[in-house]
C-alpha cells in the first residue's frame, strides 16, 4: 500500500526560517532510514506559499479563481511530503509517528494513496492503479 507522509507548513516555514542544524540532521537520518528499509518512493520539500498560487472554483464547471501567495492562513498548507510503500496501514503509521518536527510545534500526517481504492482506478485522474498491493491488504479501505 502506498501512503503519503505529509509535513504541514508552520509560520516559521512560511517566513523562510530554516530548520536548526539538529532538526535538519534528524530529517536526513529519517530519510536515510526510509531508503535503507526500502519503503521510500519519493520525497520533496516545497517552497513557502509566497512562491505559489491557490485555485478555487466558485462556480461548478466554471473557470478557476487564482489567488497569488503568500497566504495569511497557514493551516492546511503543505511544506513537503514523502511517499512510502508498505504492507499495512499500521506500518505506515509507525513511520509517520517517527517524522521529525522541522521547526518545533509542527504538524504532519499520513494518508493512503487513492490509487489503491477498490476497482483499480483513481476516478479523479482516470489513471489505472499501480497494481502494487491491494485495498484489502491490511484491512484498510479508505
C-alpha positions in Angstrom: 0.0 0.0 0.0 1.2 3.5 -0.8 1.0 6.2 1.8 1.9 9.9 1.7 3.6 11.2 4.8 2.6 14.9 4.9 4.6 17.6 6.6 2.4 20.7 7.2 3.7 24.2 6.9 4.3 26.4 10.0 4.5 30.1 10.5 8.3 29.7 10.7 8.4 27.7 7.4 6.2 30.4 5.7 8.6 33.1 7.0 11.5 31.3 5.4 13.1 30.3 8.7 15.4 27.3 8.0 15.3 24.4 10.5 18.1 24.2 13.0 21.1 22.0 12.1 19.9 19.4 14.6 16.5 19.2 13.1 17.9 19.1 9.5 20.2 16.3 10.6 17.2 14.4 12.1 15.4 14.7 8.7 18.4 13.5 6.8 18.7 10.4 9.1 15.0 9.7 8.9 15.1 9.8 5.1 18.1 7.5 5.1 16.2 5.0 7.3 13.3 5.0 4.9 15.7 4.3 2.0 17.5 1.6 3.9 14.2 0.0 4.7 13.3 0.0 1.0 10.0 1.9 1.5 10.7 5.4 0.2 9.3 6.1 -3.3 9.6 9.9 -3.3 10.3 12.8 -1.1 10.0 16.5 -1.8 10.1 19.7 0.1 8.1 22.7 -1.1 8.7 26.4 -1.2 6.6 28.7 1.1 3.2 29.8 -0.2 4.8 33.1 -1.4 6.0 31.1 -4.3 2.7 29.6 -5.2 -0.9 30.1 -6.2 -4.2 28.8 -4.9 -7.1 27.8 -7.2 -10.7 27.9 -6.2 -13.8 27.0 -8.3 -16.6 29.3 -7.2 -18.9 28.0 -9.9 -19.2 24.3 -10.6 -17.7 23.6 -14.0 -16.6 27.2 -14.3 -13.1 28.7 -14.6 -10.9 28.7 -11.6 -10.2 31.8 -9.5 -6.5 32.2 -9.0 -5.1 33.7 -5.8 -1.4 34.5 -5.7 0.5 33.7 -2.5 1.6 34.3 0.2 -1.5 33.1 2.1 -2.3 34.5 5.5 -3.7 31.3 6.9 -1.0 28.6 7.4 -3.4 25.9 8.4 -3.7 23.4 5.6 -0.6 24.4 3.8 1.9 21.6 3.0 5.6 22.1 3.4 6.7 18.7 2.0 5.9 15.0 1.6 7.3 11.5 1.4 5.6 8.7 -0.5 6.2 5.3 1.0 5.1 1.8 0.1 4.5 -0.5 3.0 2.5 -3.7 3.7 -0.1 -2.3 6.1 -1.5 1.0 7.3 -0.1 0.2 10.8 3.4 0.1 9.3 2.7 3.5 7.6 1.6 4.9 10.9 4.7 3.7 12.7 6.8 5.5 10.1 4.5 8.6 10.4 5.0 8.7 14.2 8.8 8.9 13.6 8.5 12.0 11.4 10.9 14.7 12.8 9.4 18.1 13.6 11.2 20.6 11.3 10.6 23.8 13.4 9.1 22.8 16.6 5.3 22.6 17.3 4.8 21.4 13.7 2.1 19.0 12.3 2.1 16.1 10.0 0.0 13.1 9.0 -0.4 10.0 6.8 -3.0 9.2 4.1 -3.4 6.2 1.9 -3.0 6.7 -1.9 -6.3 7.0 -3.7 -4.9 4.7 -6.5 -5.4 1.8 -4.1 -9.2 2.1 -4.0 -11.2 -0.9 -5.0 -11.9 -1.1 -8.7 -8.3 -0.2 -9.7 -9.0 3.3 -11.0 -8.4 6.7 -9.4 -11.6 8.4 -10.6 -10.2 11.9 -10.1 -7.4 11.5 -12.7 -8.6 8.5 -14.7 -5.3 6.7 -14.0 -5.1 2.9 -13.6 -4.0 1.8 -10.2 -0.3 0.8 -10.0 -1.3 -2.8 -9.2 1.1 -3.0 -6.3 -0.7 -4.1 -3.1 -4.4 -4.2 -2.8 -7.1 -2.3 -0.9 -7.7 -5.4 1.1 -4.1 -5.9 2.3 -4.0 -4.9 6.0 -7.8 -4.5 6.1 -7.7 -0.8 5.1 -10.3 0.6 2.7 -10.3 4.4 2.5 
